[in-house]
Amino acid sequence: MKKKTREIKVQDKNYVYVINQKYHQGVSKINLSVSLKGQKNAACSFQFCTWDDPISGSPLLVGVHLKKTASDDIEDFNLNYPGIVKQFIVYGLENGWRGSNRIEFSDGLEILEDMGYDVLWLKAGPSPQ
């Protein structure tokens, strides 16, 4: 996947982010890296590790339906959606990132759980059709 830096405005500040993905033996490793515009050396990174479907690809990048555990509502989830990226920027800001320091969150699926999503099936693998 080609790197493509994208811009987003959150809480009156301009950020840039890039999503990178690596595949290895049925495993998808995704990195979401966010920084203030012009300060790419002070990034906030989120690592996601999930299964990868050989036909459709990584569920977090092609889009999946995730259930919110508190309400049982089903939401469309895709890391390419700016609204989803915004949630991660806010999470980073609320958990130690100031925009001037480097920080890495190594388990993005755990963060999704903290945000109220049911992600157990993303850890276990796709369900048989």
C-alpha positions as YAML, in Angstrom:
chain: A
units: angstrom
residues:
- id: 1
  name: MET
  ca: [0.00, 0.00, 0.00]
- id: 2
  name: LYS
  ca: [1.36, 3.38, -0.97]
- id: 3
  name: LYS
  ca: [1.88, 5.88, 1.84]
- id: 4
  name: LYS
  ca: [-0.52, 8.75, 1.59]
- id: 5
  name: THR
  ca: [-0.38, 11.54, 4.13]
- id: 6
  name: ARG
  ca: [-3.79, 12.98, 4.86]
- id: 7
  name: GLU
  ca: [-4.84, 16.07, 6.77]
- id: 8
  name: ILE
  ca: [-7.47, 16.43, 9.48]
- id: 9
  name: LYS
  ca: [-8.50, 19.22, 11.84]
- id: 10
  name: VAL
  ca: [-9.29, 18.28, 15.44]
- id: 11
  name: GLN
  ca: [-9.96, 20.74, 18.28]
- id: 12
  name: ASP
  ca: [-8.82, 23.69, 16.11]
- id: 13
  name: LYS
  ca: [-5.42, 22.12, 15.33]
- id: 14
  name: ASN
  ca: [-4.21, 20.73, 12.01]
- id: 15
  name: TYR
  ca: [-2.90, 17.17, 12.04]
- id: 16
  name: VAL
  ca: [-1.51, 14.85, 9.40]
- id: 17
  name: TYR
  ca: [-1.80, 11.08, 9.48]
- id: 18
  name: VAL
  ca: [-0.71, 8.08, 7.50]
- id: 19
  name: ILE
  ca: [-1.86, 4.46, 7.60]
- id: 20
  name: ASN
  ca: [0.63, 1.71, 6.77]
- id: 21
  name: GLN
  ca: [-0.06, -1.99, 6.53]
- id: 22
  name: LYS
  ca: [2.06, -5.14, 6.38]
- id: 23
  name: TYR
  ca: [0.85, -8.67, 5.69]
- id: 24
  name: HIS
  ca: [2.56, -11.80, 6.89]
- id: 25
  name: GLN
  ca: [1.10, -15.33, 6.85]
- id: 26
  name: GLY
  ca: [-2.54, -14.34, 7.29]
- id: 27
  name: VAL
  ca: [-1.79, -11.56, 9.77]
- id: 28
  name: SER
  ca: [-2.41, -7.88, 9.11]
- id: 29
  name: LYS
  ca: [-0.27, -5.37, 10.99]
- id: 30
  name: ILE
  ca: [-1.51, -1.80, 10.68]
- id: 31
  name: ASN
  ca: [0.11, 1.37, 11.93]
- id: 32
  name: LEU
  ca: [-1.82, 4.64, 12.24]
- id: 33
  name: SER
  ca: [0.63, 7.49, 12.79]
- id: 34
  name: VAL
  ca: [-0.61, 11.01, 13.62]
- id: 35
  name: SER
  ca: [1.29, 14.23, 14.17]
- id: 36
  name: LEU
  ca: [0.69, 17.94, 14.27]
- id: 37
  name: LYS
  ca: [1.19, 19.38, 10.81]
- id: 38
  name: GLY
  ca: [4.88, 20.20, 10.41]
- id: 39
  name: GLN
  ca: [5.96, 18.12, 13.43]
- id: 40
  name: LYS
  ca: [6.18, 14.58, 12.09]
- id: 41
  name: ASN
  ca: [8.95, 13.65, 14.55]
- id: 42
  name: ALA
  ca: [6.49, 13.96, 17.47]
- id: 43
  name: ALA
  ca: [4.01, 11.35, 16.34]
- id: 44
  name: CYS
  ca: [1.32, 9.42, 18.12]
- id: 45
  name: SER
  ca: [1.21, 5.87, 16.76]
- id: 46
  name: PHE
  ca: [-1.38, 3.14, 17.10]
- id: 47
  name: GLN
  ca: [-0.57, -0.49, 16.24]
- id: 48
  name: PHE
  ca: [-3.27, -2.94, 15.21]
- id: 49
  name: CYS
  ca: [-2.77, -6.65, 14.69]
- id: 50
  name: THR
  ca: [-5.61, -8.71, 13.29]
- id: 51
  name: TRP
  ca: [-6.25, -11.46, 10.77]
- id: 52
  name: ASP
  ca: [-6.14, -10.80, 7.07]
- id: 53
  name: ASP
  ca: [-8.52, -12.29, 4.54]
- id: 54
  name: PRO
  ca: [-6.70, -13.37, 1.36]
- id: 55
  name: ILE
  ca: [-9.53, -12.08, -0.83]
- id: 56
  name: SER
  ca: [-11.01, -9.04, 0.89]
- id: 57
  name: GLY
  ca: [-7.99, -7.87, 2.92]
- id: 58
  name: SER
  ca: [-7.71, -6.48, 6.42]
- id: 59
  name: PRO
  ca: [-11.09, -5.97, 8.10]
- id: 60
  name: LEU
  ca: [-10.03, -2.66, 9.67]
- id: 61
  name: LEU
  ca: [-9.15, -1.17, 6.28]
- id: 62
  name: VAL
  ca: [-11.90, -2.56, 4.06]
- id: 63
  name: GLY
  ca: [-14.64, -1.81, 6.56]
- id: 64
  name: VAL
  ca: [-16.51, -3.96, 9.03]
- id: 65
  name: HIS
  ca: [-19.56, -3.75, 11.23]
- id: 66
  name: LEU
  ca: [-18.58, -3.44, 14.90]
- id: 67
  name: LYS
  ca: [-21.02, -3.70, 17.76]
- id: 68
  name: LYS
  ca: [-20.97, -1.09, 20.53]
- id: 69
  name: THR
  ca: [-21.12, -3.15, 23.71]
- id: 70
  name: ALA
  ca: [-23.09, -0.62, 25.77]
- id: 71
  name: SER
  ca: [-25.93, -0.15, 23.29]
- id: 72
  name: ASP
  ca: [-25.74, -3.17, 20.93]
- id: 73
  name: ASP
  ca: [-25.74, -0.65, 18.05]
- id: 74
  name: ILE
  ca: [-23.82, -1.73, 14.96]
- id: 75
  name: GLU
  ca: [-21.45, 0.84, 13.44]
- id: 76
  name: ASP
  ca: [-19.55, 0.87, 10.17]
- id: 77
  name: PHE
  ca: [-15.88, 0.93, 11.10]
- id: 78
  name: ASN
  ca: [-13.00, 1.66, 8.74]
- id: 79
  name: LEU
  ca: [-9.64, 3.15, 9.73]
- id: 80
  name: ASN
  ca: [-9.76, 5.17, 6.52]
- id: 81
  name: TYR
  ca: [-12.76, 7.17, 7.79]
- id: 82
  name: PRO
  ca: [-11.70, 10.61, 9.11]
- id: 83
  name: GLY
  ca: [-14.22, 10.35, 11.97]
- id: 84
  name: ILE
  ca: [-12.50, 7.18, 13.20]
- id: 85
  name: VAL
  ca: [-9.05, 8.80, 12.95]
- id: 86
  name: LYS
  ca: [-10.40, 11.74, 14.96]
- id: 87
  name: GLN
  ca: [-11.43, 9.34, 17.75]
- id: 88
  name: PHE
  ca: [-7.86, 8.05, 17.93]
- id: 89
  name: ILE
  ca: [-6.38, 11.55, 17.96]
- id: 90
  name: VAL
  ca: [-8.65, 12.49, 20.87]
- id: 91
  name: TYR
  ca: [-7.73, 9.23, 22.62]
- id: 92
  name: GLY
  ca: [-4.02, 10.04, 22.22]
- id: 93
  name: LEU
  ca: [-4.51, 13.58, 23.54]
- id: 94
  name: GLU
  ca: [-6.43, 12.25, 26.55]
- id: 95
  name: ASN
  ca: [-3.77, 9.63, 27.27]
- id: 96
  name: GLY
  ca: [-0.44, 11.43, 27.34]
- id: 97
  name: TRP
  ca: [0.23, 12.75, 23.87]
- id: 98
  name: ARG
  ca: [0.67, 16.52, 23.68]
- id: 99
  name: GLY
  ca: [1.63, 16.86, 20.03]
- id: 100
  name: SER
  ca: [5.22, 17.65, 20.98]
- id: 101
  name: ASN
  ca: [6.20, 14.18, 22.25]
- id: 102
  name: ARG
  ca: [6.38, 10.72, 20.73]
- id: 103
  name: ILE
  ca: [4.03, 8.06, 22.04]
- id: 104
  name: GLU
  ca: [3.07, 4.61, 20.81]
- id: 105
  name: PHE
  ca: [0.00, 2.60, 21.69]
- id: 106
  name: SER
  ca: [0.92, -0.99, 20.89]
- id: 107
  name: ASP
  ca: [-2.54, -2.60, 21.08]
- id: 108
  name: GLY
  ca: [-5.10, -0.72, 18.98]
- id: 109
  name: LEU
  ca: [-7.69, -3.48, 19.44]
- id: 110
  name: GLU
  ca: [-7.54, -2.94, 23.20]
- id: 111
  name: ILE
  ca: [-8.14, 0.76, 22.60]
- id: 112
  name: LEU
  ca: [-11.16, -0.11, 20.47]
- id: 113
  name: GLU
  ca: [-12.44, -2.16, 23.41]
- id: 114
  name: ASP
  ca: [-11.89, 0.85, 25.67]
- id: 115
  name: MET
  ca: [-13.93, 2.90, 23.17]
- id: 116
  name: GLY
  ca: [-16.77, 0.43, 23.66]
- id: 117
  name: TYR
  ca: [-16.47, -1.82, 20.60]
- id: 118
  name: ASP
  ca: [-16.75, -5.61, 20.63]
- id: 119
  name: VAL
  ca: [-13.50, -6.69, 18.93]
- id: 120
  name: LEU
  ca: [-13.11, -10.28, 20.13]
- id: 121
  name: TRP
  ca: [-13.82, -11.67, 16.66]
- id: 122
  name: LEU
  ca: [-11.09, -9.43, 15.18]
- id: 123
  name: LYS
  ca: [-8.58, -11.14, 17.46]
- id: 124
  name: ALA
  ca: [-9.84, -14.66, 16.84]
- id: 125
  name: GLY
  ca: [-10.27, -14.59, 13.08]
- id: 126
  name: PRO
  ca: [-13.10, -14.45, 10.58]
- id: 127
  name: SER
  ca: [-16.22, -16.46, 11.25]
- id: 128
  name: PRO
  ca: [-17.03, -19.21, 8.75]
- id: 129
  name: GLN
  ca: [-19.64, -18.22, 6.19]
...
